[in-house]
Amino acid sequence: MRLAKLLPALLCSLGLLSTAGLAQAQNNAAPARQQEATAIVVPYAPGGPLDISARALADALKDAIGPTIVHNRPGAGGNIGLGQVARSAADGKTLGVGAVATLAINPWLYAQMPYDAQSAFEPVSPIARVPNVLVMNAQRAKALNIGSLQDLIAYGRKNPGKLNYGSGGNGSAGHLAGELFKRMGELDAVHVPYNGASPAQLALLSQEVDFNFDNLAAASANIRSGKLIALAVTTLEASELLPGVPPMAQSLPGFAVDTWWGLVAPAGTPVEQVRTLNQAVTQALQSPALRSQLQALSATPFTASPEQFKHFIETERQRYQGIVQAAGARID
């Protein structure tokens, strides 16, 4: 009899315990839902400097912003991947790696763009810069008695049309640097486009072309081996990554064509989220481990506020308008 009286109370207590347990489980699950991974879209194939640096940065950011994953969406010179970012929700959970090509060159190069580079993104933070370098085949340079940038300019002026240079294709950084060099150096050289930077470098190594403007990360091994000689870097100032090699601007004031990249978010992403992400990236770039990984790519960390990065991108976009138009490069 006593058990019969106690049974309803016991069942009620068990029910309360069960409800409390369910509520606790739901509370424990809530943070997991809130910890939705941040996606970083790299608009190029895996294995390149932008991809490697993005993966290193994602790993460095996980303590500050939670799980971070990298997706590769290559195609159309980076336009496909960055177009996907532009169409994503402006909630701070989708970021893209924007670079000099996708944010400053492609808008003038492509007849059709899947995004407006000026208004489709909120600049978050730069990541890194890599100088390009003017290189010659060492044997070819010796045969032409060229040992410096000034020698190359003098030879080109005295022998119009006899020099040629390779690039990774029409509108590539190497092509635009070559055209700017011809214009500012007042010399003539024939552009030979290849299907990518690697074939262009192979052409230089086999003396099919006389000189290239190559990414330092790609050219450094052949420079160290002596197969190529570095005549100048394309940054405004000398690079600590290539001691003793002068900047192009030393002979051609104002010459600058380097590679840079950083994170952008879809337009409309809240300012507070952009600032939080910027602070996290800036802090991550102070990490000795991440700086070492960038150095292995011949890259130097590049930091700025969102406002400074936005101004930098706009300045570069305007500058490349003239360079692309002068080169006559166009992709329909």
Phi, psi and omega in degrees: 000313179299321179296321180297323178289326182281338187300314179300318180296321180295316179295322178297318179297318179297321179297319178296319179296319180296318179296318179296320180295320179295318179298319179296319179297321179293321178296322179291329182282335183302312178300327180296321178292323180292337182272036176303136185294143171274130181260132173248116181268120174260116186278028179223168181291157179298151172103344179277172181303320180294319179294313182298316181292324179295320179291321177295320179293318179303319179294322181287338184271347191299327179288331184273320186237004179092191183305134181225128182237155182247132175242134176263126178228074184283165174132145176054046176065024181098352184292326183295310181296316181288331174297322177297320178296317181300328182271357183281164178297140182272062183244009179080002182261353175233121179237159178230153174268105177263143185226177180305323181292307187285334184256337186237330184260309185303325179303333180262344186267320184266135178291327180237126178240139180277004179203159175264109185299338183275333187233355187276350187226156167255111177299130182261299182194140169291163178240305187202165174228145176229125178289147167271161184222138176277116184236150174233153170297128186301318180292320179294318179298321179294319181295326180269000181061044179249120180233002182206169177299318180299322177297318181294317178298314181298318180295317181296324179288324181280338184232068183300132177083355182272339177269147170223158180221150181256160175208172179281007177138165179300130180086356178289165180301321180295322178294312182295322177296320179296319179292322177294321178298315179300316183291312183285329180274354179054052178223169182244136176206147183268130178275130178240102181280142176238169181272066180119161184291325182295312175300326179294321179290322177298323178296323178291318180295330180265007177067026172289330177232163186270323180207161177221156163256109187242157173292134183300323180301323181279329186269343190301321182297317180286335174290316179297325182283346181091000179288328177240151172245138180267120181267329181191154171261155188265011175273163181294331180237162178300150181258134177293344179282345181220071184302139176087352180261122185287159174281151176304325185295343178294325178259331181234085186308130179093353181291124178202118175216089179241172182257130177222157177205160181195184182264139173231154177240161177301147178303139181097353176301131184306140182304321182297319179293320179299317180293320178298316179295319179299315180296322179294317179293315180301318179294319181297325182288352174275349183293126178304324181294315180291320179298323178294321178294322177292320180299324178296339178265009186061030181250151175244141179301145183227114182239150178189160175287164177304320180293318179294320180294321178298316179296320179299314181299316182295320178297316179295320180299316179293322181294319182285342176302312180293322182294315181294316181295320179294327179284342181072019182280139180202137175238116182268000000 
